[in-house]
Amino acid sequence: MTNEELITAIGKVEAEAETRQGAQYVETTVPAARMYDFMNQLKQDKTLAFDYLFCLTGMDQADHMQVVYHLESVLHKHVLVVRVKTADRENPVLDSVSDIWPTAEFHENEVYDLLGIRFNNHPDLRRLFLDENWGFPLRKDFKDDIHIVSR
């Protein structure tokens, strides 16, 4: 499947997705409310078959939080980057995709630990590196008077 065909196929799966050719991969942005169903379809659709989540990253964009998913189809050899913005920057929440791709479980814990983005239906959402007194050190507004770390 060419990148143009992939863009067309993504549009058929989710009409609200904004999809384009990025610098390296095809990139799509999907509304948070549609994200879980969209992701599930990306894996289940036989023509897409995105069976491998190889990266999940959280980002603080100052006015919103965002999670970026890198997906690959081992069968078809195509890659897709999915971006999802949270609705609320102060209490960011998205649905977990760990039941779709088990590799997401650790990545979602890391994003929660460092940015404070919660994932609904995560099987064991918890901090991995820091204790509860730390706050979320990768947020742009993070200040830490106790440990003398600032951004």
C-alpha positions as CSV (number, residue, x, y, z in Angstrom):
1,M,0.0,0.0,0.0
2,T,1.4,3.4,-1.0
3,N,1.2,6.3,1.4
4,E,-1.5,7.9,-0.8
5,E,-3.6,4.7,-0.5
6,L,-3.0,4.6,3.2
7,I,-4.2,8.2,3.6
8,T,-7.4,7.2,1.6
9,A,-7.9,4.1,3.7
10,I,-7.6,6.1,7.0
11,G,-10.2,8.5,5.7
12,K,-12.6,5.6,5.2
13,V,-12.0,4.3,8.7
14,E,-12.5,7.7,10.4
15,A,-14.0,10.7,8.5
16,E,-13.1,13.1,11.3
17,A,-9.4,12.2,11.1
18,E,-7.0,14.8,9.6
19,T,-4.5,12.8,7.6
20,R,-1.4,14.0,5.7
21,Q,2.0,12.9,4.5
22,G,4.5,13.9,7.2
23,A,8.2,14.3,6.9
24,Q,8.8,10.6,7.4
25,Y,5.5,8.8,7.9
26,V,1.8,9.3,7.2
27,E,0.4,11.3,10.2
28,T,-3.2,11.6,11.4
29,T,-4.9,13.6,14.1
30,V,-8.1,12.1,15.5
31,P,-10.5,13.6,18.1
32,A,-10.1,12.1,21.6
33,A,-13.7,11.0,21.8
34,R,-13.2,8.8,18.7
35,M,-9.6,7.7,19.5
36,Y,-10.3,4.3,21.0
37,D,-12.7,3.0,18.3
38,F,-10.3,4.4,15.6
39,M,-7.3,2.6,17.1
40,N,-9.2,-0.6,17.4
41,Q,-10.3,-0.4,13.8
42,L,-6.7,0.3,12.7
43,K,-5.7,-3.1,14.2
44,Q,-8.7,-5.1,13.2
45,D,-9.1,-3.9,9.6
46,K,-7.3,-6.5,7.4
47,T,-6.1,-4.0,4.8
48,L,-4.5,-1.8,7.5
49,A,-3.5,-4.5,10.2
50,F,-1.6,-2.1,12.5
51,D,-0.5,-4.9,14.8
52,Y,2.5,-3.3,16.4
53,L,2.6,-0.1,18.6
54,F,6.3,0.7,18.7
55,C,6.2,4.1,20.4
56,L,3.8,6.1,22.6
57,T,4.8,9.5,23.7
58,G,3.2,12.3,25.7
59,M,3.7,16.0,24.9
60,D,3.0,19.2,26.6
61,Q,2.1,21.8,24.0
62,A,1.5,24.6,26.6
63,D,-2.2,25.1,25.7
64,H,-3.0,21.3,25.5
65,M,-1.6,17.9,26.2
66,Q,-1.1,15.4,23.4
67,V,-0.3,11.7,23.0
68,V,1.5,10.5,19.9
69,Y,1.3,6.9,18.8
70,H,3.6,5.2,16.3
71,L,2.0,2.2,14.7
72,E,3.3,-0.4,12.2
73,S,1.8,-3.2,10.2
74,V,4.3,-6.0,10.3
75,L,2.3,-7.7,7.6
76,H,1.9,-4.8,5.2
77,K,5.1,-2.9,6.1
78,H,3.4,0.5,6.6
79,V,3.7,3.0,9.5
80,L,1.3,5.5,10.8
81,V,1.6,8.3,13.4
82,V,-1.6,9.1,15.3
83,R,-1.9,12.3,17.3
84,V,-4.6,12.8,19.9
85,K,-5.1,16.0,22.0
86,T,-6.6,15.9,25.4
87,A,-9.7,17.9,26.1
88,D,-8.4,19.3,29.4
89,R,-4.9,20.4,30.0
90,E,-5.1,20.5,33.8
91,N,-6.7,17.1,34.2
92,P,-5.8,15.3,30.9
93,V,-7.5,12.0,30.3
94,L,-7.5,9.6,27.3
95,D,-8.7,6.0,26.8
96,S,-6.0,3.3,27.2
97,V,-5.1,1.3,24.2
98,S,-3.3,-1.4,26.3
99,D,-6.0,-3.9,25.6
100,I,-5.4,-3.4,21.8
101,W,-1.6,-3.3,22.0
102,P,-0.2,-4.7,25.3
103,T,3.1,-2.7,24.7
104,A,1.1,0.4,25.5
105,E,0.7,-0.5,29.2
106,F,4.3,0.5,30.1
107,H,4.3,3.5,27.9
108,E,1.0,4.8,29.3
109,N,2.4,4.5,32.8
110,E,5.5,6.5,31.8
111,V,3.4,9.2,30.2
112,Y,1.2,9.3,33.4
113,D,4.3,9.5,35.6
114,L,6.0,12.3,33.8
115,L,3.1,14.4,32.4
116,G,0.1,13.4,34.4
117,I,-2.0,12.2,31.5
118,R,-4.4,9.6,32.9
119,F,-5.6,6.6,30.8
120,N,-9.1,5.3,31.3
121,N,-9.4,1.5,31.7
122,H,-5.6,1.0,32.1
123,P,-5.1,-2.3,34.0
124,D,-2.5,-0.9,36.4
125,L,-2.0,2.9,36.0
126,R,0.8,4.0,38.4
127,R,3.9,6.0,38.8
128,L,7.0,4.1,37.6
129,F,9.9,6.4,38.5
130,L,8.7,9.1,40.9
131,D,6.7,9.2,44.1
132,E,3.4,11.1,44.5
133,N,5.1,14.2,46.0
134,W,6.9,15.0,42.7
135,G,4.2,16.4,40.5
136,F,4.8,15.9,36.7
137,P,8.3,17.1,35.7
138,L,7.8,17.1,31.9
139,R,5.1,19.7,32.0
140,K,6.1,23.1,30.8
141,D,4.8,24.8,34.0
142,F,6.6,22.4,36.4
143,K,8.3,24.0,39.4
144,D,10.0,22.0,42.1
145,D,11.1,24.0,45.1
146,I,12.0,20.9,47.2
147,H,14.3,19.1,44.8
148,I,15.5,22.3,43.1
149,V,14.6,21.3,39.6
150,S,13.0,23.8,37.3
151,R,12.3,24.2,33.6
